[in-house]
């Protein structure tokens, strides 16, 4: 047989070349996933069977709830979860929600061949009203578990929104004054300073109410509110210069510091941190900028009065007292008083007040231990806030209270009122070069304390949310956006809107929703 007709024996090179396609195919099969992406992009799949008239009524109801919750102090994540919870309950699957600090937008995508329903409403005012917030939350959870006719649900919502406050106006004023008095006692003031701080804070509260009703901007209200205790402290200095004697050890700077704590307590520091952790950066940025602007108003009000007093020859000396005195029990008692007083001023319920007092005591003990262990003020405050946020979130679901009401009240005793006043005073009273070099680091420390409190509370709340979500078998952080009509896999985890403030879950069965 000629050599050309003989069959060629396959060589190692030719065998490897023929096996390359199969090797590549097996490699692709090994590398490619067998299922859809882990974080699937929500897509509209099929109509949900809800007619336009019913859909409009449900969207209006959900919008009412979202605006009301944002107006009463809820975080953006809670507002989003509330809207999605209600729309899901009444059969609307493909709903998109966008929350900013001043508006709420809800859009219902009805498919490629139908016009969407999109509604936007402006949030005209924001207050801390935790009783109304808790009532709204309870109504929303009740509707999600046992839905009723949309018109009847709207009537129940209107009843909650128009219900009177649990405390009279003079009770709220007295609570705000008690908060300032507790802050003065916490900083080591005698009974005369505590009483003077109480009376001054009562005046500040009433003046701010009048200015708010007159339509004055919050920045200028903060300026006026900060100037009042500074004027009182300056008058004490004038009296001391004239030879007047007061009862006990009088430190005028503590009156200013307690007034600053009162004004700082109304700022949404916790809400800004929670929104940032939940991914609502626009809302978090707006809240944080509001805190900065209103804090600047406090600085301006104090600085103007201090500058005038300095020019007239009546400077207010900075108190040399440390944050923690020798008697820690007195400090803890003052912290409890401050937290409960703030809870009353923000219309918290009785159970929330009890929880806030206990959380404040726990937080202050942690701060005291941290200070004595030389852990640093920022680290100690952040750790205390983390424990407060974690415990409050776990307690909220069991006690059926608002975690936001508890955490916001419990960190008020930790607010850096004295540090803020000390930095402002150093800038105003010291010579130009020395004042800024000494005052700015102190103000930076006060700012760091505020950030530490916000970050600690938010992180503690988020860690507790992870624990609760694991118990429920659900996923958190998926509330923003749209809901799929069904999960990609029957074995997938249940993804439902979760109220981050309480950990409440809605009804997840597939019963036919009520019609309008």
Secondary structure, DSSP 8 states (H G I E B T S, - for coil): --GGGS-----HHHHHHHHHHHHHHHHHHHHS-SSS-SS------S-----HHHHHHHHHHHHHHHHHHHHTT--HHHHHHHHHHHHHHTT--SEEEEE-SSEEEEEE---TTS--EEEEEE-------HHHHHHHHHHHHHHHHS---HHHHHHHHHHHHTS--SS-HHHHHHHHHHHHHHHHHHTT--HHHHHHHHHHHHHHHHHHHHHHHTT--HHHHHHHHHHHHHHHHHHHHHHHHTT---SS---HHHHHHHHHHHHHTTS-HHHHHHHHHHT-HHHHHHHHHHHHHHHHHHHHHHHHHHHHHHHTT---------SS-S-HHHHHHHHHHHHHHHHHHTT--HHHHHHHHHHHHHHHHHHHHHHHTT--HHHHHHHHHHHHHHHHHHHHHHHT--HHHHHHHHTGGGS-HHHHHHHHHHHHHS-HHHHHHHHHHHHHHHHHHHHHHHHHHHHHHHHHHHHHHHHHTB-SS--SS---SS-SSTTS-B---B-TTT--B---S-------
